[in-house]
Amino acid sequence: MNKQSTKINFKLWLKFEEVDPNNWDIKNEFCNIHVDLENGRHYGINVRTYKF
């Protein structure tokens, strides 16, 4: 297996809702992520946790 290492410059923006440590449901939360790449591409990601 040939592994190559590629360096990619990017900007990372993370947004979390305000958390009340006494009233926080860690199994049902989310955060927003925005990634800006050098080549001009932009990605928006919404990460959620769900209690099943």
Buried (B, 14 or more C-beta within 10 A) or exposed (E): EEEEEEEEEEEEEEEEEEEEEEEEEEEEBEEEEEBBEEEEEEEEEEEEEEEE
